[in-house]
Amino acid sequence: MKLRKLLVGILLGSALGFTGIVAPLPGNHEVAEAAWSQSRADKVINTGKQYLGTPYKFGSKSSTTRTFDCSSFVQRVFKKAVDKSLPRTSRAQAKVGKKIAKSNLKKGDLIFFKANQYTKSTRITHVAIYAGNNKLLHTYGKPGVTFSTFKGTSWEKRFVSARRVL
C-alpha cells in the first residue's frame, strides 16, 4: 500500500512538473481567450437585440424590461447575457473594467458619452455597447433601444471614454 501511494505521488508530481514545463512554451496563448471573449461579446449583442424598440424612459427601474434608460439597459443585457453584474448608473459603470482607447474598441465594450459635443465638461451622461462594425447598441429618446452609427457622427464627438468589462 505504501509503495502504491509512493508511485501515485511520483506520477502526480511528475505530471504536474511536466505541465509546468510545457505550459510556458512560446506560442499564441491568447487564442482561447480571444475566442471566449468573442463568444461572450456575441451573447451580449444578441441579448441586447432582443430588446430592440423597447421604449426609453429616464430613471427606469432595474426590475423592468418594459422601458429602459441607457444604464439600466446595459446593466440588464450584461447580467442576462453573461451573468456580469454592473452598477446602475453610467457614471458608476464608467469605473468598472479596463480603460481602452477608442481606436481599440471591440464588440461588447462599453462607450461613455458627455451631454453634447460642445461642452468642455467630460461628465458622463450616456452609455452604449459597442456592437462592432462602427455600430452602437443603446437606448435614448424616441427610438428606444436601437443601433446607431458611431464614427463620423455626433456620438463620436461626444465620446469621453471606453471600458472593457468582458
C-alpha positions in Angstrom: 0.0 0.0 0.0 2.8 2.4 0.9 4.6 1.6 -2.4 1.4 2.3 -4.3 0.9 5.7 -2.6 4.6 6.4 -3.3 4.2 5.5 -7.0 1.0 7.6 -7.3 2.8 10.5 -5.7 5.7 10.3 -8.0 3.4 10.0 -11.1 1.3 13.0 -10.0 4.4 15.1 -9.1 5.9 14.3 -12.5 2.7 15.2 -14.3 2.5 18.5 -12.5 6.1 19.2 -13.1 5.8 18.3 -16.8 2.7 20.6 -17.1 4.7 23.4 -15.6 7.4 23.0 -18.1 5.1 22.6 -21.1 2.6 25.5 -20.3 5.0 28.4 -20.8 6.3 27.4 -24.2 6.1 30.1 -26.8 3.0 30.5 -28.9 -0.2 32.4 -29.1 -1.9 31.7 -25.8 -4.4 34.5 -26.4 -6.4 32.5 -29.0 -8.6 30.7 -26.4 -9.1 33.9 -24.5 -10.0 35.8 -27.7 -12.5 33.2 -28.8 -14.0 33.1 -25.3 -14.3 36.9 -25.2 -15.7 37.0 -28.7 -18.3 34.4 -27.7 -19.3 36.5 -24.7 -19.5 39.7 -26.8 -21.7 37.9 -29.3 -24.0 36.8 -26.4 -24.2 40.4 -25.2 -25.1 41.8 -28.6 -27.6 39.1 -29.3 -29.3 39.6 -25.9 -29.4 43.4 -26.5 -31.1 42.8 -29.9 -34.0 41.1 -28.1 -35.0 44.5 -26.7 -34.9 46.5 -30.0 -37.7 49.0 -30.0 -38.2 48.9 -26.2 -39.1 52.5 -25.2 -36.7 54.8 -23.4 -37.6 56.2 -20.0 -35.1 58.2 -17.9 -34.7 56.6 -14.5 -36.3 53.3 -15.5 -36.1 50.8 -12.7 -33.7 47.8 -13.0 -36.6 45.5 -12.3 -38.4 46.2 -15.5 -37.9 45.4 -19.2 -40.9 47.4 -20.3 -38.7 50.6 -20.5 -35.0 51.2 -20.2 -32.7 54.2 -19.7 -29.2 53.7 -21.1 -27.6 52.3 -18.0 -30.5 50.1 -16.9 -30.4 48.6 -20.5 -26.6 47.9 -20.3 -27.0 46.5 -16.8 -29.8 44.2 -17.8 -28.1 43.0 -21.0 -24.8 42.1 -19.3 -26.5 40.3 -16.4 -28.8 38.3 -18.7 -26.2 37.5 -21.4 -23.1 36.7 -19.4 -24.1 37.0 -15.7 -22.0 40.1 -15.3 -23.2 42.5 -12.6 -22.7 46.1 -13.4 -23.5 49.2 -11.4 -26.8 51.0 -12.0 -25.6 54.4 -13.4 -23.5 55.2 -16.4 -21.0 57.2 -14.3 -20.5 54.2 -12.0 -20.3 51.8 -14.9 -17.5 54.0 -16.3 -15.3 53.0 -13.4 -15.6 49.2 -14.0 -13.3 47.1 -16.1 -10.3 48.2 -18.1 -10.0 51.5 -19.8 -9.3 51.2 -23.5 -8.6 53.6 -26.3 -11.3 54.5 -28.9 -9.0 53.0 -31.6 -9.1 49.6 -29.7 -12.8 49.1 -29.4 -14.1 45.6 -29.6 -17.6 44.2 -29.7 -19.1 44.2 -26.2 -17.1 47.2 -24.9 -18.9 50.0 -23.1 -18.6 53.5 -24.5 -19.3 56.6 -22.4 -20.5 60.0 -23.6 -20.9 63.6 -22.4 -24.1 65.6 -22.7 -23.2 67.2 -26.1 -20.3 67.8 -28.4 -19.9 71.5 -27.5 -19.5 71.2 -23.7 -16.0 71.1 -22.3 -17.3 69.0 -19.4 -16.4 65.3 -19.5 -19.2 64.4 -17.1 -20.7 61.1 -18.3 -24.4 61.3 -19.2 -24.8 58.2 -21.5 -23.5 54.7 -22.1 -23.7 52.4 -25.1 -22.5 48.9 -26.0 -20.1 48.8 -29.0 -21.7 46.3 -31.4 -18.8 46.1 -33.8 -18.8 47.4 -37.4 -19.0 51.0 -36.3 -22.3 50.5 -34.5 -23.6 51.3 -31.0 -26.3 49.3 -29.3 -28.1 51.6 -26.8 -31.3 53.4 -25.9 -32.2 57.0 -25.9 -35.2 59.3 -26.7 -37.8 58.3 -29.3 -36.2 55.3 -30.9 -35.8 53.4 -27.6 -33.4 50.5 -27.9 -31.6 50.9 -31.3 -28.4 50.6 -33.3 -26.6 53.9 -34.2 -23.6 54.7 -36.2 -20.6 55.7 -34.1 -17.7 57.2 -36.1 -18.3 60.3 -38.0 -21.4 61.2 -36.0 -22.3 63.4 -33.0 -21.9 60.3 -30.9 -18.2 60.2 -31.7 -17.9 63.9 -31.0 -19.5 63.3 -27.5 -17.1 60.4 -26.7 -15.5 60.5 -23.2 -14.1 57.0 -22.6 -14.5 53.3 -23.2 -14.2 50.3 -20.9 -13.8 46.6 -21.5 -15.8 44.6 -18.9 -15.8 41.2 -20.6 
